[in-house]
Amino acid sequence: MSDMSANIMRRDERQRIALTLNGRERSGHCEPRELLSDFIRHELGATGTHVGCEHGVCGACTVHVDGVAARACLMLAVQADGRRIDTVEGLAPEQTLGDLQQAFQRHHALQCGFCTAGILMSCADYLQRVPNPTEEQVREMLSGHICRCTGYTPIVAAVLDVAARRRTQADTSEVEHA
């Protein structure tokens, strides 16, 4: 058997993969064509990641892969082998809501909740990259998500609130250390 054919998996063959899920080493078995979203939910039990359209359009399945927001329905589970995956459960590891989740609660930025996990993951990623966004920038980022309940306005308000509070904390911290 050549080296190349040794790496080819049969359609019905299950493969063991190991990854870091929300800071914990985890492993499980998947078929070659199993989506990361299904693997996370069914094999690893992280059911906060929702599956909506399965085409990458709705954003409900957004997770972080090695620190960057990605659609779990567009990635195969085998592609996650050896990588760091963070889901919405990772935003509250001690069962205490993070600042972004608290802002969503304060601004009533969720209703049915189906899209919320994916939106939270995109917002967390976005605020890391763009800590001082404008309303227009937040709306542009959210355009990759479909939410049929909120009308987006409370979500935008929550994201802008978090950005402002983080700036205030950073400014306070700088004054205290000066």
C-alpha positions, 0 to 999 in steps of 0.5 A: 500500500502506498503512502497516499492510499494509506491516508484515504478513508473509506466512506463507512470508516469511522476515524478517531479525532482529538481536539480541544473543546472549550479548553478541554482535551476531547476526542471522539469518532466520526465518519469522513463526511460528518460535519463539525457541527454534528460531531460537536453536538452528537459525539461531544455533547456540546448542544449549544451549537445549533444547526440551521441551514447547513449551507453556512448562510444562517450563522447558527452554527458559528464556533471559533476554530483556533480563535477565529469565527467559522461555520461548523456546518461548512467544516468536516469534523476530521478537519478539526483534528488537533485544533482548538474549537470554542463553542457558546458553552465556552463563553460561560465556563464557570456557569457565569454569563460573560459580559457579552451574554449579560449585555444580550440579557440587558438589551433583550437581544434574544427571543427564541434563542435559536440563532443566539449562540452563533451570533454570540460567537461572531460578536465575541470574535468581532469585538476581539478584532474590532474593539471600538465598532460603529453601529454600521460596522456591527450591522455589517458583521451581523449581516452574516446571520439570520434572526427572525425574532429580534430585528437586530436592533437590540443585538446591535445595542448589546454589542455597542454596550459591551464595546463601550464598557470594555473601553471604560474598564480599559481606561480605568485600568490605565489610570489606576496603573499610572 
